[in-house]
Amino acid sequence: MIRVAIADDETLFREGLKQLIEGFERITVTMEAYDGANLIDQLAATEALPHILLLDLNMPAMTGIEATKVLREQYPDVKVIVLSTHFNKAFILNMVELGASSYLPKNCKPDELENTIHKVFEKGFYYSTEVMMVIRENMMRKSKPKARFLPELTRRELEVLQLICEQYSSTEIAEKLFISPRTVDGHRNNLLEKLSCRNTAGLVVYAIHHKLVEVVPDTFWNRKS
């Protein structure tokens, strides 16, 4: 069962979202918070952390942006799905760079939300075509990354990194490379350590920015799930 937390200051929306999610397959709401500070307090008090956090950005006491920074430091295993009315490039890029595993508009369809929760749980991140295009356009606008020391990656690590960026799960990567899922996870952990990334979403941003992966539009940005 996928444990989900909801952090939103609008009570009606929060309660409605909870009822909706309880009808999803293998997903249950285990925590509700009315702002970022309340969320952090509840996380500190629980022994069973949620797998997924559905996070609003505009909240009193502590915003979703501030809460994400705390989660990145203290609870890196909790994967953040931003669910916000602010679906524009500036907010999307900011949250992706902070390590958000996905970004959805509040008016998304229920099946899109359900699919995203499952994909983030299985793969560590899941970006829609719209969000991927925002990331790509931003990387293309930026000047070439300054010369810096890049850790040496093995051929296998680069293969795994490419497939991670194409949004394949560990099981799918294992099947493609004829290795075990545990070996894939080992390569993923090595990549996180070598590239100083905190989560899979960070790996994707790093790989794209430093051109460690090959961007093929038909397969990379628009892969069907």
C-alpha positions in Angstrom: 0.0 0.0 0.0 1.3 3.4 -1.0 1.1 5.8 2.0 0.2 9.4 0.9 0.3 12.6 2.9 -1.6 15.8 1.9 -0.4 19.3 2.8 -2.9 22.0 1.8 -4.3 24.9 3.8 -7.8 24.6 2.1 -9.8 22.2 4.2 -12.5 21.6 1.6 -9.9 20.7 -1.1 -7.9 18.6 1.3 -10.9 16.6 2.4 -12.1 16.2 -1.1 -8.7 15.0 -2.3 -8.5 12.5 0.5 -11.9 11.0 -0.4 -10.8 10.8 -4.1 -7.5 9.1 -3.2 -9.1 6.5 -1.0 -10.8 5.2 -4.1 -7.5 4.7 -5.9 -5.9 1.3 -6.2 -3.3 0.4 -3.5 -3.1 4.0 -2.2 -4.2 5.4 1.2 -3.9 8.8 2.9 -2.1 8.5 6.2 -1.4 12.1 7.0 -3.1 15.5 6.5 -1.4 18.9 7.2 -2.8 22.4 7.0 0.5 24.1 6.3 4.2 23.3 6.0 5.0 23.7 9.7 2.2 21.3 10.7 3.5 18.9 8.1 7.1 18.9 9.5 5.7 18.5 13.0 3.7 15.4 12.0 6.6 13.9 10.1 8.8 14.2 13.2 6.2 12.5 15.3 5.4 9.5 13.0 7.3 6.2 12.7 5.7 5.3 9.4 6.7 8.1 7.0 4.5 8.6 3.9 5.9 7.4 0.6 4.4 10.3 -1.3 3.6 13.9 -0.3 1.0 15.9 -2.3 2.1 19.4 -1.6 0.5 22.8 -2.2 2.9 25.7 -2.6 0.9 28.6 -1.1 0.4 27.9 2.6 0.7 30.0 5.8 3.4 29.5 8.5 5.6 27.5 6.1 5.1 27.5 2.3 5.4 24.4 0.1 8.7 25.7 -1.2 10.1 26.1 2.3 8.8 22.7 3.3 10.4 21.0 0.3 13.8 22.4 1.4 13.3 20.9 4.9 12.2 17.5 3.4 15.2 17.4 1.1 17.5 17.7 4.1 15.6 15.7 6.8 13.3 13.3 4.9 14.8 12.7 1.4 12.9 9.4 1.1 9.6 11.2 1.0 8.8 11.9 -2.6 7.2 15.3 -3.3 4.4 15.7 -5.9 3.5 19.4 -6.2 -0.2 19.9 -6.7 -0.7 23.6 -7.3 -2.7 26.3 -9.1 0.6 27.8 -10.2 1.4 25.7 -13.3 4.0 28.0 -14.9 7.6 27.7 -15.9 9.1 29.6 -13.0 7.4 27.5 -10.3 7.9 24.3 -12.2 11.7 24.9 -12.7 12.1 26.0 -9.1 10.5 22.9 -7.6 12.2 20.5 -10.0 15.6 22.0 -9.0 14.6 21.6 -5.3 14.0 17.9 -6.0 10.2 17.6 -6.6 9.5 14.2 -8.1 6.5 15.5 -10.1 4.5 18.6 -10.7 0.7 18.7 -11.4 -1.9 21.4 -11.8 -4.7 21.2 -9.3 -7.2 20.8 -12.0 -5.6 17.6 -13.4 -7.8 14.6 -14.0 -8.2 12.0 -11.2 -6.6 9.2 -13.4 -3.6 11.5 -14.1 -3.1 12.0 -10.4 -3.5 8.2 -9.7 -1.1 7.3 -12.4 1.5 9.9 -11.2 1.4 8.6 -7.7 2.1 5.1 -8.8 4.8 6.2 -11.2 6.6 8.3 -8.6 6.4 5.4 -6.1 7.8 3.0 -8.7 10.4 5.1 -10.4 11.3 7.9 -8.0 10.0 10.6 -10.3 7.5 11.2 -13.1 7.4 14.3 -15.3 4.6 14.8 -17.8 5.4 15.8 -21.4 4.5 19.5 -20.5 7.0 19.5 -17.5 9.7 17.8 -19.5 9.4 20.4 -22.3 9.8 23.2 -19.7 12.9 21.5 -18.4 14.3 21.0 -21.9 13.6 24.6 -23.0 15.2 25.9 -19.8 18.3 23.8 -20.4 18.5 25.0 -24.0 18.3 28.6 -23.0 21.0 28.4 -20.5 24.6 28.9 -21.6 26.8 25.9 -21.8 27.7 24.7 -18.3 31.0 26.1 -17.0 33.9 23.7 -17.2 34.1 21.7 -14.0 35.3 18.4 -12.9 32.7 15.7 -13.7 33.0 12.4 -11.9 34.0 9.5 -14.2 31.0 7.2 -14.8 31.3 3.7 -16.1 29.6 2.5 -19.3 27.0 0.7 -17.3 26.3 3.6 -15.1 25.8 5.8 -18.2 23.4 3.2 -19.6 21.4 3.1 -16.4 21.4 6.9 -16.2 20.0 7.1 -19.7 17.2 4.7 -18.9 16.4 6.4 -15.7 16.0 9.7 -17.6 13.7 7.9 -20.0 11.5 7.2 -17.0 12.0 3.4 -16.8 11.6 1.6 -13.5 14.4 -0.5 -11.9 12.6 -3.6 -13.0 12.3 -2.4 -16.6 16.0 -1.3 -16.7 17.0 -4.7 -15.3 15.1 -6.4 -18.1 16.6 -4.2 -20.8 20.2 -4.6 -19.5 19.8 -8.3 -18.5 20.8 -7.6 -14.9 19.0 -7.8 -11.6 16.8 -5.0 -10.1 19.2 -5.0 -7.1 22.1 -4.4 -9.4 20.2 -1.5 -11.0 19.5 0.0 -7.6 23.2 -0.3 -6.8 24.1 1.6 -9.9 21.5 4.2 -9.1 23.0 4.7 -5.6 26.5 5.0 -7.1 25.2 7.7 -9.4 23.5 9.6 -6.6 26.8 9.5 -4.6 29.1 10.3 -7.5 27.0 13.2 -8.8 26.1 14.5 -5.3 22.3 14.3 -6.0 19.8 13.6 -3.3 17.2 11.8 -5.3 16.3 10.5 -8.8 14.7 13.8 -9.9 18.0 15.5 -9.1 19.8 12.9 -11.3 17.6 13.7 -14.2 18.2 17.5 -14.0 22.0 16.9 -13.5 22.2 14.5 -16.5 20.3 16.8 -18.8 22.2 20.0 -17.7 25.6 18.3 -18.2 24.6 16.5 -21.3 25.4 13.1 -19.9 22.4 11.5 -21.7 21.3 11.6 -25.3 18.1 13.5 -25.8 16.0 11.9 -28.5 12.6 13.7 -28.7 10.4 10.7 -29.7 11.7 8.4 -26.9 13.1 10.8 -24.3 10.5 13.5 -23.9 7.4 11.8 -25.1 7.7 8.2 -23.8 4.3 6.8 -23.2 3.6 5.1 -19.8 
